[in-house]
């Protein structure tokens, strides 16, 4: 009896196709939420314009015109939000959804501040506060 005639010795991994479309309800919710995000467009010598959002600063898109960049960025944000929803994560709420009126202070060493500042800027955040809030809220919301 040859090895190939027996059942596979490898465990079959149940996985969903990566190229399948999003469920309509997920896509509808993602489009609505991403449409409320605050977008930023910046000129770029090579690409024309690069777009991102305040809420998801690590999601980028580009376009040769501001309009094309806006549409590409909106689509990229929609895909990112839909992916988060499908994975059971909670996407960030639009900046305009809530006013931040409370403040907390965190004491850091000079080295901690430098490390956090570098991490924040390398991930596209405006500063340490936005970075820490994003990381902390994602952690808190993912444990619900």
TORMARTOR-854677 format. One record per residue (C-alpha): z, x, y; residue in three letters; chain; residue number from 1. Coordinates in pm, whole numbers, always signed. Layout:
REM TORMARTOR-854677
<node <Z X Y> "Ala" "A" NUM>
...
This chain:
REM TORMARTOR-854677
<node <+0 +0 +0> "Unk" "A" 1>
<node <-97 +148 +334> "Unk" "A" 2>
<node <+141 +167 +628> "Unk" "A" 3>
<node <-79 -63 +835> "Unk" "A" 4>
<node <-63 -349 +586> "Unk" "A" 5>
<node <+307 -400 +644> "Unk" "A" 6>
<node <+458 -574 +944> "Unk" "A" 7>
<node <+502 -361 +1248> "Unk" "A" 8>
<node <+819 -157 +1245> "Unk" "A" 9>
<node <+833 -167 +1624> "Unk" "A" 10>
<node <+1032 -444 +1782> "Unk" "A" 11>
<node <+807 -685 +1965> "Unk" "A" 12>
<node <+906 -713 +2327> "Unk" "A" 13>
<node <+859 -1056 +2475> "Unk" "A" 14>
<node <+706 -1006 +2816> "Unk" "A" 15>
<node <+519 -1219 +3061> "Unk" "A" 16>
<node <+179 -1117 +3184> "Unk" "A" 17>
<node <+198 -930 +3512> "Unk" "A" 18>
<node <-130 -1073 +3637> "Unk" "A" 19>
<node <-35 -1439 +3604> "Unk" "A" 20>
<node <-5 -1652 +3918> "Unk" "A" 21>
<node <+327 -1757 +4063> "Unk" "A" 22>
<node <+449 -2108 +3992> "Unk" "A" 23>
<node <+337 -2340 +4273> "Unk" "A" 24>
<node <+694 -2431 +4374> "Unk" "A" 25>
<node <+794 -2063 +4393> "Unk" "A" 26>
<node <+486 -1972 +4594> "Unk" "A" 27>
<node <+537 -2265 +4832> "Unk" "A" 28>
<node <+900 -2165 +4896> "Unk" "A" 29>
<node <+802 -1798 +4937> "Unk" "A" 30>
<node <+525 -1882 +5189> "Unk" "A" 31>
<node <+762 -2099 +5390> "Unk" "A" 32>
<node <+1034 -1833 +5402> "Unk" "A" 33>
<node <+798 -1539 +5468> "Unk" "A" 34>
<node <+632 -1741 +5745> "Unk" "A" 35>
<node <+966 -1743 +5930> "Unk" "A" 36>
<node <+1017 -1366 +5908> "Unk" "A" 37>
<node <+990 -1160 +6225> "Unk" "A" 38>
<node <+689 -930 +6187> "Unk" "A" 39>
<node <+617 -603 +6357> "Unk" "A" 40>
<node <+269 -453 +6401> "Unk" "A" 41>
<node <+213 -92 +6497> "Unk" "A" 42>
<node <-108 +92 +6578> "Unk" "A" 43>
<node <-212 +360 +6332> "Unk" "A" 44>
<node <-489 +616 +6383> "Unk" "A" 45>
<node <-622 +599 +6029> "Unk" "A" 46>
<node <-556 +239 +5928> "Unk" "A" 47>
<node <-583 +46 +6253> "Unk" "A" 48>
<node <-254 -144 +6232> "Unk" "A" 49>
<node <+47 -140 +5998> "Unk" "A" 50>
<node <+266 -446 +5963> "Unk" "A" 51>
<node <+614 -504 +5829> "Unk" "A" 52>
<node <+906 -736 +5893> "Unk" "A" 53>
<node <+1260 -703 +6018> "Unk" "A" 54>
<node <+1394 -885 +5713> "Unk" "A" 55>
<node <+1204 -677 +5453> "Unk" "A" 56>
<node <+1130 -346 +5628> "Unk" "A" 57>
<node <+1008 -180 +5307> "Unk" "A" 58>
<node <+718 -425 +5262> "Unk" "A" 59>
<node <+406 -299 +5441> "Unk" "A" 60>
<node <+44 -401 +5486> "Unk" "A" 61>
<node <-240 -281 +5704> "Unk" "A" 62>
<node <-551 -414 +5871> "Unk" "A" 63>
<node <-823 -294 +6103> "Unk" "A" 64>
<node <-738 -563 +6361> "Unk" "A" 65>
<node <-403 -715 +6458> "Unk" "A" 66>
<node <-513 -1048 +6306> "Unk" "A" 67>
<node <-616 -890 +5975> "Unk" "A" 68>
<node <-294 -690 +5966> "Unk" "A" 69>
<node <-86 -1001 +6037> "Unk" "A" 70>
<node <-254 -1193 +5753> "Unk" "A" 71>
<node <-216 -902 +5510> "Unk" "A" 72>
<node <+149 -856 +5606> "Unk" "A" 73>
<node <+221 -1226 +5564> "Unk" "A" 74>
<node <+59 -1216 +5219> "Unk" "A" 75>
<node <+255 -903 +5119> "Unk" "A" 76>
<node <+580 -1065 +5233> "Unk" "A" 77>
<node <+496 -1384 +5042> "Unk" "A" 78>
<node <+436 -1185 +4723> "Unk" "A" 79>
<node <+759 -988 +4771> "Unk" "A" 80>
<node <+964 -1303 +4831> "Unk" "A" 81>
<node <+801 -1486 +4538> "Unk" "A" 82>
<node <+876 -1189 +4313> "Unk" "A" 83>
<node <+1239 -1188 +4426> "Unk" "A" 84>
<node <+1267 -1561 +4361> "Unk" "A" 85>
<node <+1116 -1527 +4012> "Unk" "A" 86>
<node <+1363 -1247 +3934> "Unk" "A" 87>
<node <+1656 -1464 +4040> "Unk" "A" 88>
<node <+1727 -1264 +4354> "Unk" "A" 89>
<node <+1803 -1414 +4691> "Unk" "A" 90>
<node <+1550 -1309 +4957> "Unk" "A" 91>
<node <+1685 -1232 +5303> "Unk" "A" 92>
<node <+1712 -1522 +5544> "Unk" "A" 93>
<node <+1500 -1503 +5859> "Unk" "A" 94>
<node <+1667 -1316 +6144> "Unk" "A" 95>
<node <+1643 -1628 +6356> "Unk" "A" 96>
<node <+1830 -1838 +6097> "Unk" "A" 97>
<node <+2176 -1728 +6203> "Unk" "A" 98>
<node <+2333 -1569 +6506> "Unk" "A" 99>
<node <+2552 -1274 +6425> "Unk" "A" 100>
<node <+2867 -1310 +6629> "Unk" "A" 101>
<node <+3119 -1118 +6417> "Unk" "A" 102>
<node <+3164 -744 +6410> "Unk" "A" 103>
<node <+3332 -503 +6169> "Unk" "A" 104>
<node <+3401 -137 +6216> "Unk" "A" 105>
<node <+3371 +121 +5940> "Unk" "A" 106>
<node <+3503 +473 +5976> "Unk" "A" 107>
<node <+3282 +743 +5829> "Unk" "A" 108>
<node <+3289 +1118 +5804> "Unk" "A" 109>
<node <+3016 +1301 +5994> "Unk" "A" 110>
<node <+2846 +1377 +5661> "Unk" "A" 111>
<node <+2861 +1012 +5546> "Unk" "A" 112>
<node <+2714 +898 +5877> "Unk" "A" 113>
<node <+2431 +1151 +5851> "Unk" "A" 114>
<node <+2354 +1052 +5488> "Unk" "A" 115>
<node <+2353 +680 +5573> "Unk" "A" 116>
<node <+2144 +734 +5885> "Unk" "A" 117>
<node <+1884 +933 +5691> "Unk" "A" 118>
<node <+1875 +674 +5411> "Unk" "A" 119>
<node <+1839 +390 +5662> "Unk" "A" 120>
<node <+1551 +550 +5850> "Unk" "A" 121>
<node <+1370 +660 +5533> "Unk" "A" 122>
<node <+1382 +299 +5407> "Unk" "A" 123>
<node <+1252 +159 +5734> "Unk" "A" 124>
<node <+1573 +18 +5881> "Unk" "A" 125>
<node <+1643 +36 +6255> "Unk" "A" 126>
<node <+1987 +183 +6200> "Unk" "A" 127>
<node <+2292 +215 +5982> "Unk" "A" 128>
<node <+2421 -135 +6066> "Unk" "A" 129>
<node <+2106 -312 +5943> "Unk" "A" 130>
<node <+2097 -88 +5637> "Unk" "A" 131>
<node <+2462 -145 +5540> "Unk" "A" 132>
<node <+2440 -520 +5602> "Unk" "A" 133>
<node <+2124 -547 +5390> "Unk" "A" 134>
<node <+2266 -343 +5101> "Unk" "A" 135>
<node <+2604 -517 +5108> "Unk" "A" 136>
<node <+2462 -869 +5133> "Unk" "A" 137>
<node <+2212 -804 +4853> "Unk" "A" 138>
<node <+2500 -683 +4634> "Unk" "A" 139>
<node <+2724 -978 +4720> "Unk" "A" 140>
<node <+2446 -1235 +4675> "Unk" "A" 141>
<node <+2328 -1084 +4346> "Unk" "A" 142>
<node <+2671 -1131 +4189> "Unk" "A" 143>
<node <+2681 -1506 +4256> "Unk" "A" 144>
